[in-house]
C-alpha cells in the first residue's frame, strides 16, 4: 500500500496510480479524467487530473467527488497549485491530494493552496515533508487556508 501524509501524519492508502491504458479504471486505481467522465454515478468518486487537464469538467460534480488527486510530474510544474486553489475557491470540500514529484519544502505552499494530502513518488521524503508542513507559524498574505492577510487579522 502506498504511503502518504494525510491529516498531519504518515499513513497508508489503498488508492493506486491510474491505469491510463485501460478503458475503465481497475478497482483501487485512481481513474484518469477520461475514465472518471465515463462513470455513470460520480457519487463518492475519485479522479486524478494531469497538468493540462484543467478542472472545468469537474465543476458540475464537485459535491459528488470524494477525492481529487492532482499529479505533479515535475516539481517545476506549478499548474497543480492553481488547480488546487481554484477547486477550493469553487467550493470543493473533499480530499485534495498532491501526487508525484514535488519537494518536501513545497508542502507548506501546497497546503496554503488547499491541498490536505500529499503522496510523494519517493516515499523516503515523507518524514521531511511532514516537518515542512509546519515550518512557518505566520503568513503575511491571504490564501485558501487563511483568506485574511496579516494586517487584517491584527487589531
N, C-alpha and C positions, 0 to 999 in steps of 0.2 A: 504494500500500500504506500502510495506517495505521502510524503510529509510536507506540511506547510505551517505557516503561522496564521492562527485564527483566534480571535478573542484574546489576544495578548499572550498566547502560549503556542508551543510547538505541538502539533497533533497530527494524527494520520487521517487520511481521507480516502474514500472509496472511488472517487472520480478519476478516470484515466484520460490521457490525452485523446483528442479526436482521431477517429479513423477516417481521414479525409477521402480516401478512395472508395469507401462503402456508400451504397445508395442511402441507407439509413444508419443511424448511429448504433453500434452494438451496445448491449447492456453494460452499464457503468462507464461508458465512454462519453465524454462531453460531445454533444452534437456541434457540428460546424453551423454557420449561419444558414447555409442552404438546407442542411438536414433539419434544422430547427423549423425553418419556414414550411417544410413539408409535414410537420406534426399536425394532426387533426385537433388534438387537445393540448393546449400550451399551459394548462394549469399546473403549477409547481415545476415547470420545465427548467432546463439548464441550457445554456448556449455558450460557445466560445467564439469571440469575434477576433478577427485578424486586422492588422493595420490595413487601411484601405476599405474595409467593410463598411465603416460608419455605423451609426446607431439608428438611422431612420426607420429601418424595418422593425426594430424592437419597440418603438414608441407606442404603437397601439396596444401592445400586450404587456406593458411594464408591470401592471398589477398582478399578472399571472406568473411571471418569471421568478423562480426561486434563486437562481444563480446565473450571473453573467461573469464569465471569465474573459479577461482581456489579455491577449497574447502579446508579449514583448519579445520579438525575435532578436532584437539588438538593444543593448542598453542605451544607445544613442537615438532610438526612435521614440519620440515623445508624443506620438499621436494617442497612445493609450492613456496618458494623463488627461488629455482633452476629452476622451470618451468617458472616462470615469466622472469627471466634473460635470459633463453635460447630462449624463444619466441621472446623477443625483439632483441636479438643478431641475430636471424634468419630472422628478418625483419618484425615481426608483428607490425602493426601500429594502430589496432583497440583498443577498450576499454579492459583493462586488470584489472579484478576485483577480489580482495581477498574477499572471503565469509567464514563466520564461526566463529570459536573460536580462536581468536588471541587477543593479548593485545594491548591497545592503544599505548604503547611505542614501539611496533613493526611496526607501520605505517610508520614511517620515513624510516626504513630499507626496508620495502616493496616497498616504492616509489623508493628508490635507485635501487631496482631490476627491476623496470619498471612498477609496478602497478600504476594505476591512479584512481581507485575507490575502496572503502572499505565498506563492508557490514558486520557489527558485528552480531553475533547471538543474542547478548544482546544490544539492541538499547540504553540502558542507558549509554553506553560507547562512544557514538558518539561525544559529546562535548569534552571529554578528548582526544579522537583520533584526532580531528581537531586541538587541541592545540599542540599535539605531532608532527604533520607533520612539523612544522617549529621550532622545538626545537634547531636544530643546524644550524649555519649560514655558516659554512665552513667544508670541508671534506678533510682529508689527502689523502685518497685512491680514485682511479678512480672507477666508477661504471656505470651502464646503464644511470643514469640521468646526470652524468658528467664524461666522459671517461678519461679525463686527471687528473693525480694526482696533488696535490697542487704544488709540486716542478716544474712541467712542466707549470703550469699556472702563476707562478711568474716570473717576468722579472728581 
